[in-house]
Amino acid sequence: MDKVLKIGIIGCGAIGKDHCRRIMDTVPGATVVAVSDYVPAAADETAAKYGIRSFGSDCDGMIKDPEVEAVVITSIDPTHHDYVMKTLAEKKWCFCEKPLSLNGKDCEEIINKELEIGKRLVQVGFMRRYDRGYAEMKRIIDSGEIGAPLVIKACHRNVSQGPGFKTENGVTNVAIHELDICRWLLGDEYEDVQCVKVRQSANSTKGYDNPQVMLMRTKKGCFIDVEVQVADGYGYDIQCEVVCENGTVKLPDPYAVVRRSRPAGWDSLNPAESMPIMTDWKERFIEAYDIELCAWVQSVLAGKLTGPSAWDGYVACVAGDAMNASRGTSQFRKVETMEKPELYK
Ligand code: ISE
């Protein structure tokens, strides 16, 4: 019989439940055997749905349980570092949702632990690398057909944020995706970065900056401009255009059916051309998440990880640290990483 990877999930919130469903219903070669959550009832509820074990809030116990071969971490961001370290202490496979940690220093510890073990065990949930749109953009850029990349213009807009959201989370929780995807698209590394405060939206009433403009310059001299709105009041809107020497590539909208009509309720005589905009990020990247987890399971079963590594998680966090430190200084800040270890080359 083919081997089936036995997974334990930490965190039964939105993405945790979604990954549980995904692994149970869609991903071949894997099954969820246990769940845990700092709110025990959340773990119990998910466990009951699938008839699997609930460890309640005993996440550490679940990591150590002999039945659990791999751990998926979908708990809140500040807990990621600790759970990754505990999973590595057991020398188990680990899929950690982004961000790998809240800062570069904590990611460094994870890297040092992996180096000590001498094997990559951690994959970071940078699912955009598995999105068809981004993948095709990268293919075109890498082919060199439209020349060298020069500039990226991007935006990352969320509808709203839950309680406790802070300005710096606009980097650590939100723009961390761009900090990863831009260096991946360009095959380049960051030289320096700067976060600029611009005119604030009327939706910014909860004590955090919104929007923030994030600028990155790369070692090869590319310029990246990402407008980040964490409360845009209308939809989940992800855009990205890469300007190359002889052309451009642009991220397609996910469901790009264009409607031409007079929308219901309009008293105007003018018809309009329109396209729906999604509001839920889990839906926007649903296919990317499916492909990502299928690929992760296959690589674990093959004994060799191929997806975004602890190194990628680290670089994004180091750039994020510099981005947050630059806020209010009107200056670019250098992105200084350690030397890339052989394990990640
Ligand atoms: C969320 O965790 C994600 O990963 C989404 O892609 C991002 O847009 C959102 O801001 C995050 O909270």
Residues whose N, C-alpha, C, O or C-beta is under 5 A from the ligand:
A	BS01	ISE	N158 N173 V174 W281
